[in-house]
Amino acid sequence: MLQISRSTLYFPLNLTLLICAFSMTTGAAPAAAQSASEVYGDWYGALNTGAVSIRLGFHLGETSTFDDLDRGVRGLPATVAREGSLVRIGITGIAAFEGELSEDGLRLTGTFRQGLASLPLVLERGEEAVLRRPQTPVPPFPYRVEEVEYDNPLAPGVHLAGTLTLPPATSRVPAVLLITGSGRQDRDETMFEHKPFLVLADALTRRGVAVLRVDDRGVGGSTGAGLTDASADFAGDVAAGVAWLRSRPEIDPDRIGLIGHSEGGLIAPMVAVADPRIAFLVLWAGPAVSGLETVVDQVRLLNLAAGAPPAIAEANAGLQRRVLEAVISGTDTEATRAAVNRVMAEAGAPPVNGAVFQQLTSAWYRAFLTVDPLVNLRQLHVPVLALFGSRDAQVGSELNAPIMREGLVANPGAVVEVLPGLNHLFQTAVTGSVDEYVQIEETIAPSALDRMVDWVVQAAGL
């Protein structure tokens, strides 16, 4: 039977659920048999899941915390206990680490456990490595930067916070609103200490285009996140942002466009179809096929990018398809759980754990699996630039670009391009593996950044 790697299952459009196959509550660390004070301090290591290397940080003391550095999750509660050279760290309600302390007290070698997964991990004392991100803009800026807030009037409790950058001008200027990918993202779409939306906003504003970038619900200064939130709800937040931009005296209300990355490239057409005043769209690695087809293709591509043989990649993709079909067809929670675990059992894989099942059956995920982007793409009559990276392993260009062209075929102002050598973030990549994102210093390849900015400037009539 073909070996199936659980570390490659259930990838969404961005990185927020990359290790969800390992998410499950574990037992808390046992009471300390002796003082743990000798291991107090900061410890760092990289967890290799088979598909991605994730940098982790542990801050041990009377009050201990855990950081998932590459996903920007910091300060999760943790506990520490010690028995001789054995050190146990519990990440409350999530995971646990157990390791042997070296004689010099500078290294912990052991195992990181989440749910059914047990992965080797080495932690070392030290300071957090500073990653070089040379494209990240730093002040002073030759434009105005304003912190802004507004409500979504159709969603009580949703209060959105963001940053507006305004070029110097004597008349009204065009504007774009940036739409993040899946998962809860901040206004800069920060991933692996890259800030692609900050880089893009800076480049556009220097060329005369105002830019609004916004924290997603439940992130930063934005509130109102709920368990039933789905893409259509986020489209409402975008529409509220557009309405707010139109209220600004500095903005030309008829020259407002949208730039959506990943799932944001799915949301942007929803908003534009409902609002014919939207002037133009940039779809940055936006899917053209259903969420189910996107995720199945994603699993295959990520397996291949991680070096898996084609047969294993196809087997994992096939298993992913059967799991997702069981999720879609499920009539209630228990029936869906039984159907999903029946698929796993037939493949010789263990049952899906509770946290993964919750993510698979969330309102957002179920809606995402069945949405058909072509419904909105075929109704677009404004200029559209749809860009894909040839090495994108999350929204594959070979599958999506031809279907995007089909969806936009009746739109004379639409352009679909595949940019060679770029990954899902539009970095210059070798394999397109998620593992490369953190390793690449470049945030956006200059060729991609210039293409987007030049096109927007032209579409905005500057």
Secondary structure, DSSP 8 states (H G I E B T S, - for coil): -----GGGS---SSSTTTTGGG----------SB--GGG-EEEEEEEE-SS-EEEEEEEESSSEEEEEGGGTEEEEEEEEEEETTEEEEEETTTEEEEEEE-TTSSEEEEEEEETTEEEEEEEEES-------TTS--S--SSEEEEEEEE-TTSTT-EEEEEEEE---SS-EEEEEEE--SS---TT--BTTB-HHHHHHHHHHHTT-EEEEE--TTSTT-----TT--HHHHHHHHHHHHHHHHT-TTEEEEEEEEEEETTHHHHHHHHHHH-TT---EEEES---S-HHHHHHHHHHHHHHHTT--HHHHHHHHHHHHHHHHHHHH-SSHHHHHHHHHHHHHHTT-----HHHHHHHTSHHHHHHHH--THHHHTT--S-EEEEEETT-SSS-HHHHHHHHHHHTTT-TTEEEEEETTB-TTS-B-SS--THHHHH---SS-HHHHHHHHHHHHHHTT-
